[in-house]
Amino acid sequence: MRSPLLYFSGIGGFLLFGIQALPAPRSFSVPLKRSSTSSLVKRGVASHSLWNEAPLTYLIDVNIGTPAQTITVVFDTGSADLWVPSASCTTANGCMGKTFDHTKSPTLVNLTIPFNIQYGSGYDNGSYVTDVVSIGNFTVGDQTLALVYSAFNTIQPAKSTPYVDGILGMSWDTGVYGARHNFIYPPFIYGLYSTGQIPTMSFGMHLGNVYSKAYAGTVTFGGYNTTQFTGNLQYLPAQPETYHNITSFVHWTVYGQSFKLQQSNTTHEFEDGSALVLLDSGDNFLSPDNTSYIVSCDLLNSTEMINVVFPSVEGYAAVTLQTPVKDLIIGYTDGVNYTCELGLAAVGGPPYILGDVFLRSWYAYYDFTNKQVGLAQALNSNDTQYYYNISDFQ
């Protein structure tokens, strides 16, 4: 998902010396979940799993308020804000799923700063607040987030479980919507680092095989998980972007150079040989150039690979990684007919978008401190392909 600034949208032991020292920060992992986009449509190291239902959207549980209310949100590296629907956002004004009841949280403070965000599929209106936010056992007090009071063309009736109730943006602080009003605040991962709960301001992301029903992926806050990729991480420098004559880090963008089909030896280059590409877990498509493409379902059994080339830039070596063609294909059926869609969409660029159909083949490590992204071939299960029921996408 693109940030609204576009306007269209990976324990230390105790030390004993007279007193017991606090444990050193460590990374932690959290599971992700996966669902179709029928509900929400938007154009130490600690690990947390991602949900995996239907194949298109990666989700994570976030606990907000006192006492905590659990909200399921999109895990989105293409935006920066955390936002959830307020209890005042009813079905009449666009909120069909679970909402956050701010009246039941005495720790919430309304900042009275507007949050009016535009996406390709609609827009949401609300305001910024602060409250207690946690993921797993890790908590940030006074975390800034947005409460949405009305949503238009973004939320539809739930067709699958879990239901998508908001977005957790994982991009730069300068990419928050509030920057439009000179209001820049530290997103959740910034708070984890500034309070000493993770050792580095970074996170690693493993999305898993699209056909895995039991596992969708894992996000590791404060580091990366070496058991989830092969070889070494290869780094690319993150690139700032310029909007309204202001240059800053807004998205996780890097320079991309070309796509090459190995067997056919056909190469497609980006504009001028290299162009900005956005590594976006919240976008469903790999878009090198929003039309979808219907293809032969024989491609589900293809052994062909796509080489994706990132050029040498700013002292960083060139990087080439692979994506199986079959991993770019989603098959679905109504019980009678079978259709396969290529996870490619034509959009105006740059920046171009490399979405989750691309990122599933790779392990991605997003490093705020060193302003770089590390990529490696992901270790994924070899699950059998199957056809999703078309009702999951309606």
ZILINCOR-V536285 format. One record per backbone hydrogen bond with DSSP energy under -1.0 kcal/mol. CO is the residue of the C=O (numbers start at 0). NH is the residue of the N-H. E is the energy in kcal/mol with one decimal. If there is no record, write none. Layout:
CO_NH_E / CO_NH_E
This chain:
2_5_-2.0 / 3_6_-2.0 / 9_222_-2.5 / 14_20_-2.1 / 18_16_-1.9 / 26_44_-1.2 / 27_45_-2.1 / 27_46_-1.1 / 27_220_-2.7 / 28_46_-1.8 / 29_47_-2.8 / 29_218_-2.4 / 30_48_-1.6 / 30_49_-1.8 / 32_58_-3.7 / 33_52_-1.5 / 34_56_-3.2 / 38_155_-2.4 / 42_1_-1.0 / 43_26_-1.6 / 44_27_-2.7 / 45_28_-4.6 / 45_220_-3.6 / 46_28_-1.1 / 46_29_-6.3 / 47_30_-4.2 / 47_218_-3.1 / 48_31_-9.9 / 49_32_-3.9 / 56_34_-2.6 / 57_74_-2.8 / 58_32_-2.9 / 58_50_-1.1 / 59_72_-2.6 / 61_70_-3.1 / 62_133_-2.7 / 63_68_-2.6 / 68_63_-2.4 / 70_61_-2.7 / 71_164_-3.4 / 72_59_-2.4 / 73_167_-3.4 / 75_169_-2.6 / 78_170_-1.7 / 80_168_-1.7 / 81_145_-2.6 / 82_166_-2.1 / 83_147_-2.3 / 84_99_-3.3 / 85_88_-2.1 / 89_94_-2.7 / 90_93_-1.1 / 92_150_-2.7 / 99_86_-1.9 / 99_101_-1.2 / 100_103_-1.6 / 101_104_-1.4 / 104_107_-1.5 / 108_129_-2.2 / 112_127_-2.8 / 114_125_-1.7 / 116_123_-2.2 / 121_118_-3.6 / 122_151_-2.6 / 123_116_-2.0 / 124_148_-3.1 / 124_149_-1.6 / 125_114_-2.5 / 126_146_-2.8 / 127_110_-2.0 / 128_144_-2.3 / 129_108_-2.4 / 130_142_-2.4 / 131_64_-2.6 / 132_139_-3.2 / 133_62_-3.0 / 134_137_-1.9 / 137_134_-2.2 / 139_132_-2.5 / 142_130_-1.8 / 144_128_-2.9 / 145_83_-2.1 / 146_126_-1.9 / 147_85_-3.1 / 149_124_-2.6 / 151_122_-1.4 / 153_40_-3.0 / 164_84_-1.1 / 165_73_-2.7 / 166_82_-2.3 / 167_75_-2.4 / 171_174_-1.8 / 172_175_-1.4 / 175_178_-1.5 / 176_179_-2.2 / 177_180_-2.0 / 177_182_-2.9 / 178_181_-1.6 / 186_190_-1.6 / 187_191_-2.0 / 188_192_-1.8 / 189_193_-2.8 / 190_194_-1.6 / 191_196_-2.4 / 192_195_-1.9 / 199_201_-1.7 / 200_367_-1.7 / 201_221_-3.5 / 202_365_-2.9 / 203_219_-2.9 / 204_363_-2.0 / 205_217_-2.6 / 208_211_-1.7 / 216_31_-2.4 / 216_49_-3.5 / 217_205_-2.6 / 218_29_-2.6 / 218_47_-2.7 / 219_203_-2.4 / 220_27_-1.9 / 220_45_-2.5 / 224_227_-1.7 / 227_378_-2.2 / 233_374_-2.5 / 235_372_-2.7 / 240_247_-2.4 / 242_245_-1.6 / 245_242_-2.4 / 247_240_-3.0 / 250_252_-1.6 / 251_278_-2.4 / 252_238_-2.6 / 253_276_-3.1 / 255_274_-2.1 / 256_269_-2.7 / 257_308_-2.9 / 258_267_-3.4 / 259_306_-3.3 / 260_264_-1.3 / 265_260_-2.5 / 267_258_-2.9 / 269_272_-2.1 / 270_273_-1.2 / 274_255_-3.0 / 275_351_-2.5 / 276_253_-2.2 / 277_279_-1.1 / 277_353_-3.1 / 279_282_-1.3 / 282_355_-2.7 / 284_354_-1.1 / 286_352_-1.3 / 292_341_-3.1 / 295_298_-1.7 / 296_299_-1.6 / 297_300_-1.8 / 298_301_-1.6 / 303_324_-2.5 / 304_261_-2.3 / 305_322_-2.1 / 306_259_-2.2 / 307_320_-2.1 / 308_256_-3.0 / 308_257_-1.5 / 309_318_-2.4 / 312_315_-2.3 / 315_312_-1.2 / 318_309_-3.4 / 320_307_-3.3 / 322_305_-2.6 / 323_326_-1.1 / 324_327_-1.9 / 325_328_-1.2 / 327_342_-3.5 / 329_340_-2.7 / 330_387_-2.9 / 331_338_-2.7 / 332_389_-3.0 / 336_333_-1.3 / 338_331_-2.9 / 339_294_-2.4 / 340_329_-2.5 / 341_343_-2.3 / 342_285_-2.7 / 351_277_-3.5 / 352_286_-3.3 / 353_279_-1.8 / 354_357_-1.3 / 354_358_-2.1 / 355_359_-1.9 / 357_360_-1.3 / 358_361_-1.2 / 360_377_-2.3 / 362_375_-1.6 / 363_204_-2.8 / 364_373_-3.0 / 365_202_-1.9 / 366_371_-1.9 / 370_237_-2.2 / 371_366_-2.6 / 372_235_-2.4 / 373_364_-3.0 / 374_233_-2.8 / 375_362_-3.3 / 376_229_-2.5 / 380_382_-1.2 / 387_332_-2.6 / 388_391_-2.1 / 389_392_-1.7 / 390_393_-1.1
